[in-house]
Amino acid sequence: MDDTFFSIRSATTAQIKVEGSRFIADSIPVTNENEAKEHLERIKKKYFDATHHCFAYVIGAGRAIARYYDDGEPSGTAGIKILSAIQSKKLSDILIVVTRYFGGTKLGVGGLGRAYFDSALHGIASAEIISKGTMLVVEIVFSFNETNPVMNAVHANKLKIVETSYVDTHSTLRVLVPPSQFNIFKSTLTDATRARAEISTVGEKTIIL
């Protein structure tokens, strides 16, 4: 799993005109397919009189989810071009919908492909690029006597504490750990506490870095 990836901070709209046709690129941050579909439906309603609503989205730290749709445009001229623009900037957690208002002049397969690709790039250029990280949520359970070595290990690895609780004679910490650092951190903590602290992963969380 990749620890970090690039996305956009907030939704933007940009447009270009090519031979009379207007191409409107809406770039929207999304974290799952349901969000992408909801935004797509909203944009379709907003531009209800448009000729086409072509889109692509990429989701996940490893960019495992990638979808595109031509919405009636010739195959290979629209959705895949929007996806190519996203991939060229190595972005994820992003939906780009390019809405076309036909201007009366046919652009041809090559011209149409360039128009959709350029529209998507304009959309990306109008957005603020951010870094995001997918972290493991790691739970550490330890006795009060192990507080100092546990906290030293957490601070030495520059980990963020997201939750702290106390029950009887034990403490529980939840910290965010980059996946690539988990084994090293676990080994460090085991040595520091002589294996008296319990450490386990309890989930994942994506954050803006």
C-alpha positions in Angstrom: 0.0 0.0 0.0 1.2 3.5 -0.8 1.6 5.7 2.3 0.9 8.9 0.5 -0.8 10.2 -2.6 -2.0 13.4 -4.3 -5.6 14.7 -4.5 -7.4 18.0 -4.6 -8.5 20.1 -1.6 -11.9 21.3 -2.8 -14.3 21.3 -5.8 -13.5 23.6 -8.7 -15.0 24.4 -12.1 -13.1 25.4 -15.3 -14.1 25.5 -18.9 -12.7 25.8 -22.4 -14.2 26.4 -25.8 -13.2 24.5 -28.9 -14.7 25.2 -32.3 -17.8 26.6 -30.7 -18.3 23.7 -28.3 -18.1 24.5 -24.6 -16.4 22.0 -22.3 -17.0 22.5 -18.5 -14.8 20.5 -16.2 -16.0 20.0 -12.6 -13.2 18.5 -10.4 -14.5 17.2 -7.1 -12.7 15.4 -4.2 -14.4 12.0 -3.4 -13.5 9.1 -1.1 -15.8 6.4 -2.4 -17.9 5.5 -5.4 -21.2 6.4 -3.8 -19.9 10.0 -3.4 -18.8 10.1 -7.0 -22.2 8.9 -8.2 -24.0 11.4 -6.1 -21.9 14.3 -7.4 -22.4 13.1 -11.0 -26.1 13.1 -10.6 -26.0 16.6 -9.2 -24.0 17.9 -12.1 -26.3 16.2 -14.6 -29.2 18.1 -13.0 -27.2 21.4 -13.0 -26.4 21.1 -16.7 -29.6 19.3 -17.7 -29.6 20.8 -21.2 -26.0 19.7 -22.1 -25.1 17.4 -24.9 -22.9 15.0 -22.9 -21.7 14.4 -19.3 -18.5 12.4 -19.6 -16.5 11.5 -16.5 -13.7 9.6 -14.8 -12.8 9.0 -11.2 -9.9 7.4 -9.3 -10.2 6.4 -5.7 -7.9 5.0 -3.1 -4.2 5.3 -2.0 -3.2 2.7 -4.5 -5.5 4.1 -7.2 -7.2 0.7 -7.2 -10.6 2.0 -8.3 -10.7 3.7 -11.7 -13.8 4.2 -13.8 -14.7 6.3 -16.8 -17.7 6.8 -19.1 -18.2 8.3 -22.6 -21.9 9.2 -22.4 -22.5 8.7 -26.1 -19.3 10.2 -27.4 -17.2 8.0 -29.7 -15.3 5.3 -27.8 -11.9 6.4 -26.7 -12.5 10.1 -27.1 -13.9 11.2 -23.8 -13.9 9.2 -20.5 -10.6 7.5 -21.1 -9.1 10.9 -22.0 -10.3 12.4 -18.7 -8.9 9.4 -16.9 -5.6 9.8 -18.7 -5.4 13.4 -17.5 -6.0 12.3 -13.9 -3.4 9.6 -14.1 -0.9 11.9 -15.8 -0.9 14.0 -12.6 -0.9 10.9 -10.4 -4.1 11.9 -8.5 -6.6 9.9 -6.6 -9.8 10.5 -4.6 -11.0 12.7 -7.4 -13.9 12.8 -9.8 -13.8 14.9 -13.0 -17.0 15.4 -15.0 -16.6 17.2 -18.3 -19.9 18.5 -19.6 -20.1 19.4 -23.3 -22.4 21.8 -25.0 -22.1 21.0 -28.7 -21.4 24.1 -30.8 -22.3 22.8 -34.2 -18.9 21.8 -35.5 -17.7 18.2 -35.4 -14.2 18.0 -34.0 -13.3 14.5 -35.3 -12.0 11.7 -33.2 -8.5 13.3 -32.6 -9.8 16.7 -31.9 -12.5 15.5 -29.6 -10.0 13.4 -27.6 -7.7 16.4 -27.2 -10.6 18.6 -26.1 -11.7 16.3 -23.3 -8.1 15.7 -22.2 -7.3 19.5 -22.2 -10.6 20.2 -20.3 -9.7 17.7 -17.6 -6.2 19.3 -17.3 -7.7 22.7 -17.0 -9.9 21.4 -14.3 -7.0 20.0 -12.4 -5.0 23.2 -12.9 -7.8 25.2 -11.2 -7.6 23.0 -8.1 -5.2 23.1 -5.1 -3.2 19.9 -5.1 -2.7 18.3 -1.6 -1.0 15.3 -0.2 -3.0 12.7 1.6 -1.9 9.7 3.6 -3.5 6.4 4.4 -2.5 5.5 8.0 -3.0 2.4 10.1 -4.9 3.1 13.3 -2.8 1.2 15.9 -4.0 0.5 19.4 -1.5 0.1 22.3 -2.5 -1.3 25.6 0.0 -1.0 28.5 0.3 -0.7 32.2 0.9 2.6 33.9 4.5 1.4 34.6 5.2 1.3 30.8 4.0 4.8 30.1 7.4 6.4 29.7 8.8 3.8 27.2 5.6 3.8 25.2 5.4 7.5 24.9 9.1 7.7 24.1 8.5 5.3 21.2 5.5 7.2 20.0 7.3 10.5 20.0 10.5 9.1 18.5 8.5 7.9 15.6 6.6 11.2 15.3 3.2 9.5 15.5 -0.1 11.3 16.0 -2.2 10.2 19.0 -5.9 10.2 18.1 -7.4 8.6 21.3 -6.4 8.0 24.9 -8.2 6.1 27.6 -7.6 4.7 31.1 -9.1 1.7 32.7 -8.0 0.5 36.2 -4.2 0.1 36.0 -3.9 0.2 32.2 -3.8 2.8 29.5 -4.9 2.5 25.9 -3.5 4.7 23.1 -4.6 4.8 19.5 -2.0 6.3 17.1 -1.7 6.8 13.4 1.2 4.8 11.8 2.2 4.8 8.1 1.9 1.2 6.9 5.5 1.1 5.8 6.6 2.0 9.4 4.3 -0.4 11.3 6.8 -3.3 11.6 9.6 -1.0 12.7 7.4 0.7 15.3 6.1 -2.6 16.6 9.6 -3.9 17.0 10.7 -0.7 18.8 7.8 -0.8 21.1 8.2 -4.5 21.9 11.9 -3.9 22.8 11.2 -0.8 24.8 8.5 -2.5 26.9 10.0 -5.9 26.9 7.0 -7.2 25.1 4.7 -6.1 27.9 2.7 -3.7 25.7 0.0 -5.1 23.5 -0.1 -3.6 19.9 -2.6 -4.3 17.2 -4.1 -2.6 14.1 -7.8 -1.7 14.4 -8.5 0.1 11.2 -7.3 2.7 8.6 -7.7 6.4 8.3 -6.9 8.8 5.4 -5.7 12.2 6.4 -4.5 15.4 4.7 -0.8 15.7 5.4 
